[in-house]
Amino acid sequence: MNRITEAVKHLIIINVIMFLITMFVNPGLQNTLALHFPLNPEFGFWQYITSMFMHSQTTIFHILFNMYALWAFGTPMEQIWGTKKFVFFYFSAGLGAGAIYTLANYYQYISIYDDLKNIGLTATDINTILTEGKYNTSILQHISEKKLSEFWGTFNSTAVGASGAVYGVLVAFGLYFPNAKLALIFFPVPISAKYFIPVLILLDLFMGVSGYNFGIANFAHLGGALFGFIMAYYWKKNQFNHNRWN
């Protein structure tokens, strides 16, 4: 079993502390620190960072899975790169995840917004849909109730979790250790990282595009994976090591 490294240890501690605070001390803090849609009045740029330390308050498995993965895959990567480089990578992947998640949501939002404008709704009408969830049922002749629900949900939803950053770390692990066998909670039988990780990413892509996301921010996962791949591939190709960051 790998001995936990410093950055991974402190990231896990901070995540656990924030989880306990938002669960038992100040539940309202969760909404303040979660990532909101940029056009929502509750949005703040700091949320791209703070949301990485928030986790679901309805199930403990969200934080358990993320922290386990951070330990399992982050520890060997920090050992290879060193603490400073690993921390830079982790937060870069997390910010990339937030950026891709926001872009995907904005694309969905603006496409439905344009449809509503094209059928004659005013800015006030649209704002009523977004803030109160109310609309004239005649709209349903032009736009489905499902789309209106997605429109409202995009504007009012929040994203929490370290998953985007963890996906970046996971992809980096796969690049450096493609033949490592992954089992335990990730798969019932051992399977090589070079097979498991692409399948996991393709599953996220399918769920994100199809809409069968079960409340999971699939595009945040994909964003973290993309940014993680770009950085890890470049560093591995150029053989960067932690001595350059000390």
C-alpha positions as CSV (number, residue, x, y, z in Angstrom):
1,M,0.0,0.0,0.0
2,N,1.4,3.4,-1.0
3,R,2.3,5.8,1.8
4,I,0.1,8.8,1.4
5,T,2.0,11.9,0.1
6,E,1.8,15.4,1.6
7,A,-0.3,17.2,-1.0
8,V,-2.8,14.3,-1.3
9,K,-3.0,14.1,2.5
10,H,-3.8,17.8,2.9
11,L,-6.3,17.8,0.1
12,I,-8.1,14.9,1.7
13,I,-8.1,16.6,5.1
14,I,-9.5,19.9,3.7
15,N,-12.2,18.0,1.7
16,V,-13.3,16.1,4.8
17,I,-13.3,19.2,7.0
18,M,-15.4,21.1,4.5
19,F,-17.8,18.1,4.1
20,L,-18.3,18.0,7.9
21,I,-18.8,21.8,8.1
22,T,-21.4,21.9,5.4
23,M,-23.1,18.8,6.7
24,F,-23.3,19.6,10.4
25,V,-22.3,23.2,11.1
26,N,-23.4,25.4,8.3
27,P,-25.4,23.6,5.5
28,G,-26.1,26.9,3.8
29,L,-22.4,27.3,3.0
30,Q,-22.7,24.6,0.4
31,N,-24.8,26.8,-1.9
32,T,-22.4,29.7,-1.5
33,L,-19.3,27.7,-2.4
34,A,-20.8,25.4,-5.1
35,L,-20.4,26.3,-8.7
36,H,-23.4,28.1,-10.1
37,F,-24.2,29.0,-13.7
38,P,-22.4,32.2,-14.6
39,L,-25.6,34.1,-15.4
40,N,-27.2,33.2,-12.1
41,P,-27.0,36.0,-9.5
42,E,-25.5,33.6,-7.0
43,F,-22.5,32.9,-9.2
44,G,-19.0,33.9,-8.0
45,F,-15.7,33.3,-9.8
46,W,-14.3,31.9,-6.6
47,Q,-16.7,29.0,-6.9
48,Y,-14.4,27.4,-9.6
49,I,-12.0,26.7,-6.7
50,T,-14.3,26.3,-3.7
51,S,-16.7,23.9,-5.5
52,M,-13.7,21.4,-5.7
53,F,-14.0,21.1,-1.9
54,M,-17.7,20.6,-1.7
55,H,-19.5,17.2,-1.9
56,S,-23.0,15.9,-1.9
57,Q,-24.8,16.3,1.4
58,T,-27.3,13.5,0.5
59,T,-24.8,10.6,0.3
60,I,-21.4,10.0,1.8
61,F,-20.3,7.9,-1.1
62,H,-19.6,10.9,-3.3
63,I,-16.7,12.1,-1.1
64,L,-15.6,8.5,-0.3
65,F,-15.2,7.6,-3.9
66,N,-13.4,10.9,-4.7
67,M,-11.0,10.7,-1.8
68,Y,-10.2,7.1,-2.4
69,A,-9.4,7.8,-6.0
70,L,-7.3,10.8,-5.0
71,W,-5.3,8.7,-2.7
72,A,-5.0,5.7,-5.0
73,F,-4.0,7.6,-8.1
74,G,-2.7,10.9,-6.7
75,T,-0.1,9.3,-4.4
76,P,2.0,7.7,-7.2
77,M,1.7,10.9,-9.4
78,E,2.9,13.1,-6.5
79,Q,5.8,10.8,-5.9
80,I,6.8,11.1,-9.6
81,W,6.2,14.8,-10.0
82,G,6.8,16.2,-6.6
83,T,4.4,18.2,-4.4
84,K,4.4,21.6,-6.2
85,K,3.9,20.2,-9.6
86,F,1.2,17.8,-8.4
87,V,-0.7,20.7,-6.7
88,F,-0.4,22.7,-9.9
89,F,-1.7,19.8,-12.0
90,Y,-4.6,19.1,-9.6
91,F,-6.0,22.6,-9.5
92,S,-5.4,23.1,-13.3
93,A,-7.4,19.9,-14.0
94,G,-10.1,21.1,-11.6
95,L,-10.4,24.5,-13.2
96,G,-10.4,22.9,-16.6
97,A,-13.3,20.7,-15.5
98,G,-15.2,23.7,-14.3
99,A,-14.6,25.6,-17.6
100,I,-15.8,22.7,-19.8
101,Y,-18.8,22.1,-17.6
102,T,-19.7,25.8,-17.8
103,L,-19.3,25.9,-21.6
104,A,-21.5,22.8,-22.1
105,N,-24.2,24.3,-19.9
106,Y,-24.0,27.6,-21.6
107,Y,-24.4,26.0,-25.0
108,Q,-27.5,24.2,-23.8
109,Y,-28.8,27.3,-22.2
110,I,-28.3,29.7,-25.1
111,S,-29.8,27.2,-27.6
112,I,-33.1,27.0,-25.7
113,Y,-33.0,30.8,-24.9
114,D,-32.9,31.5,-28.7
115,D,-35.8,29.1,-29.3
116,L,-37.8,31.0,-26.7
117,K,-37.0,34.4,-28.2
118,N,-37.9,33.1,-31.7
119,I,-41.4,32.2,-30.6
120,G,-41.9,35.7,-29.2
121,L,-41.1,35.5,-25.5
122,T,-39.8,38.7,-23.9
123,A,-36.8,38.9,-21.6
124,T,-39.3,39.2,-18.7
125,D,-41.1,36.1,-19.8
126,I,-37.9,34.2,-19.9
127,N,-36.7,35.5,-16.6
128,T,-40.0,34.3,-15.0
129,I,-39.3,30.8,-16.3
130,L,-35.8,30.9,-14.9
131,T,-36.5,32.3,-11.5
132,E,-40.0,31.0,-10.8
133,G,-40.4,28.1,-13.1
134,K,-43.7,29.5,-14.5
135,Y,-44.8,29.8,-18.1
136,N,-47.8,30.0,-20.3
137,T,-48.8,26.5,-21.3
138,S,-49.2,27.7,-24.9
139,I,-45.4,27.6,-25.1
140,L,-45.6,23.8,-25.1
141,Q,-46.9,24.0,-28.7
142,H,-43.4,25.1,-29.7
143,I,-41.0,23.8,-27.0
144,S,-41.3,20.6,-25.0
145,E,-41.7,20.6,-21.3
146,K,-38.5,18.6,-21.1
147,K,-36.6,21.4,-22.7
148,L,-38.1,24.0,-20.4
149,S,-37.2,21.8,-17.5
150,E,-33.6,21.6,-18.8
151,F,-33.5,25.3,-19.3
152,W,-34.6,26.0,-15.7
153,G,-32.3,23.3,-14.4
154,T,-29.2,24.6,-16.3
155,F,-29.7,28.1,-14.9
156,N,-30.4,27.0,-11.3
157,S,-28.2,23.9,-10.9
158,T,-25.0,23.8,-8.9
159,A,-21.9,21.6,-9.3
160,V,-19.9,20.2,-6.4
161,G,-17.0,17.8,-6.0
162,A,-13.4,17.0,-6.6
163,S,-14.3,14.6,-9.5
164,G,-13.0,16.9,-12.3
165,A,-9.6,17.2,-10.7
166,V,-9.6,13.5,-9.8
167,Y,-10.4,12.6,-13.4
168,G,-7.3,14.6,-14.5
169,V,-5.2,12.6,-12.0
170,L,-6.8,9.3,-13.1
171,V,-5.9,10.0,-16.8
172,A,-2.3,11.0,-15.8
173,F,-2.0,7.7,-13.9
174,G,-3.2,5.8,-17.0
175,L,-0.6,7.5,-19.1
176,Y,2.3,6.7,-16.7
177,F,1.0,3.3,-15.7
178,P,-1.0,1.9,-18.6
179,N,-0.6,-1.7,-17.5
180,A,-1.5,-1.2,-13.9
181,K,-4.4,-3.4,-12.8
182,L,-7.4,-1.7,-11.4
183,A,-9.8,-3.6,-9.3
184,L,-11.5,-3.3,-5.9
185,I,-14.4,-0.8,-6.0
186,F,-13.6,0.3,-9.6
187,F,-14.2,-3.1,-11.2
188,P,-15.1,-6.6,-10.0
189,V,-12.1,-8.1,-11.7
190,P,-8.7,-6.6,-12.4
191,I,-8.5,-4.7,-15.6
192,S,-5.6,-2.6,-17.1
193,A,-5.7,1.1,-16.7
194,K,-5.3,1.6,-20.5
195,Y,-8.6,-0.2,-21.0
196,F,-10.6,0.9,-18.0
197,I,-10.0,4.6,-18.2
198,P,-11.0,5.1,-21.9
199,V,-14.2,3.1,-21.2
200,L,-14.9,5.3,-18.2
201,I,-14.5,8.5,-20.2
202,L,-16.6,7.2,-23.1
203,L,-19.3,6.3,-20.6
204,D,-19.2,9.9,-19.3
205,L,-19.4,11.2,-22.9
206,F,-22.4,9.1,-23.7
207,M,-24.2,10.1,-20.5
208,G,-23.4,13.7,-21.1
209,V,-24.6,13.8,-24.7
210,S,-27.6,11.6,-24.2
211,G,-28.8,13.4,-21.1
212,Y,-28.9,10.2,-19.0
213,N,-26.6,11.7,-16.4
214,F,-28.4,10.8,-13.1
215,G,-27.4,14.2,-11.7
216,I,-23.7,13.6,-12.5
217,A,-21.7,16.5,-14.0
218,N,-20.3,14.4,-16.8
219,F,-18.8,17.3,-18.8
220,A,-16.9,18.3,-15.7
221,H,-15.4,14.8,-15.6
222,L,-14.6,15.1,-19.3
223,G,-13.1,18.6,-18.8
224,G,-10.8,17.3,-16.1
225,A,-9.8,14.3,-18.1
226,L,-9.0,16.5,-21.2
227,F,-6.9,19.0,-19.3
228,G,-5.2,16.3,-17.3
229,F,-4.4,14.4,-20.5
230,I,-2.9,17.5,-22.2
231,M,-0.7,18.3,-19.2
232,A,0.4,14.8,-18.4
233,Y,1.1,13.9,-22.0
234,Y,3.2,17.0,-22.4
235,W,5.1,16.5,-19.2
236,K,5.7,12.8,-19.9
237,K,6.9,13.5,-23.4
238,N,9.3,16.1,-22.2
239,Q,10.3,14.1,-19.1
240,F,9.6,16.9,-16.7
241,N,10.5,16.0,-13.1
242,H,9.9,17.4,-9.7
243,N,13.5,18.8,-9.3
244,R,12.6,21.6,-11.7
245,W,9.8,22.6,-9.4
246,N,11.7,22.7,-6.1
